[in-house]
Amino acid sequence: MDKKIPTESLLDYYARTGHAITKDHLPITSEVGHFNVRMTTVCTRKTPFNRRDYFKICICTGSERGFGTLIYDDREIQLNQPSIIFTNPSVPASIEISKMSRYGCIFNKQFIEGQMSPDVQYASPLFNPTLFPVIAIPEEEIDRVNGYFAEMQRLQESDYPFRWDMIRNILQLLIHEGIRLQQQQVVQAGVVRDRLANTFFSLLNQQFPVDSPENSLKLLTPAHFADQLHVHVNHLNSVIKKSTGKSTRVIIHERIVTEAKALLRNTSWNVAEIGYALGFEYPSHFNKYFKQFTAVTPMEFRSNSAAVPVL
């Protein structure tokens, strides 16, 4: 039995889509990373619901309401207006879009590594899976945002020797545009939070995705995180509460439950294996914990998810 969560690699992506890796693209094995941008104007089939080992940003500019649906972890998000979609590799996702045109770019960690500060990464849904992945684009800004993709494509197809450096710069602009638009549209106190809060969330997210039942979570309580961050647990709790309006414990619980749902939906692991992977020594403890936050048992959640397939 395969004990790994399905993760689509870049090679899997190209095999699935039938797109060729041409001389205009950096090789997947390149030390400086891989990048590709393209435009499509045809209806797309629903993509597989899985995690990926690459980042993806796309802009959808359909002219009719209800032109697409994004399944993002346990959320179904209707795409009803021009939007930028930032998908984090660790979050299982599937998208179905019709009646639209869109640009999309994919790139791996090596391509963008070291380019964005931790504070910027925390404020972007591309790197922070706790943020909403779909950001509406005001009508007056659609052409400008589309222009970023068009320019990256023009550079990709050019023979300018430093085109990848220019593309990285434009990609950073695009990520910043997403942060700016999201902060304008959503009143989120402290989106760019205290540095300790940013470090806490970075440490929390580093534990995910859980990819094997043999490797259980180690940081499960506020005290565990405080020890790693070399601060008193009361200080950590105070900073997190001020930054988010939630307690440290609640945030940890929410992230564990989110991962539990993904594992129940996307793996063949049994409940005991999932519980152990999430730090529970006994299945009964995991069952009680999961039901406390979801009102159903892990098996009930798995059965309900299987009854309404997302693929």
Secondary structure, 3 states (H helix, E strand, C coil): CCCCCCEECHHHHHHHHCCCCCCCCCCCCCCCCCEEEEEECCCCCCCCCEEECCEEEEEECCCCCCCEEEEECCEEEEECCCEEEEECCCCCEEEEECCCCEEEEEECHHHHCCCCCHHHHHHCCCCCCCCCCEEECCHHHHHHHHHHHHHHHHHHCCCCCCHHHHHHHHHHHHHHHHHHHHHHHCCCCCCCCCHHHHHHHHHHHHCCCCCCCCCCCCCCCHHHHHHHHCCCHHHHHHHHHHHHCCCHHHHHHHHHHHHHHHHHHHCCCCHHHHHHHCCCCCHHHHHHHHHHHHCCCHHHHHHHHHHCCCC
